[in-house]
């Protein structure tokens, strides 16, 4: 509810947080542009529309990027992310299994 996403058996949420700092106590949120794609085991690709969410104001505000992807369970989705932020960026990939 907090992210404006309706729960469904065929929907998964992707939440990306970019932080700068050594540990959780000193980490600061960084605004970032996140491009994400999900690929299922059959090779079907789906672009995930990511949107920025802010929680709080000022330098202590938390900034997250959130999006949803469809999944036909059981399945495995491979997520590919391109993250760009002031002063840097990263490409990430990981996979998650989904079960009924």
QUILIN-V882229 format. One line per field, one symbol per residue. ss: DSSP state (@ for helix, = for strand, . for the rest). psi: psi as a letter, one per 20 degrees, with the letter a starting at -180 (. if undefined). burial: + if it has 16 or more other ideal C-beta (glycine too) atoms within 10 Angstrom, else -. A space follows every 50 residues. Layout:
ss: ???
psi: ???
burial: ???
//
This chain:
ss: ..........=======.==.......==..========.....====.. =====..@@@.=========....===========..===========..
psi: ghjkppqqhkpqppppppqprhrhhiqpqpqqoppqqpprhijpqppoop qppporraijqppqpqrqqqpoqqrpppppqopprojarqpqprqpqpq.
burial: -----------+-+-+-+----------++-+-+++++++-------+-+ ------------+++++++-+---+-+-+-+-+-+------------+--
//
